[in-house]
């Protein structure tokens, strides 16, 4: 199972969403090491690890969507 850091703050805290995003970003580096995985497999591993760490599924899905959006914006910036 993919390790995802546990929440540092309680549900409802204004910085919890950012904490979730940061925890998934760190985990993402490890998920892709040494393996070629499809996007759905990566997402499934992140969600599974996040649930085991104590995150809620909705916040994990939101954080994953935010990471995708941030990556897309970063790639757009490279082409300019």
Beta strands, then each sheet from edge to edge (+ up, - down):
end
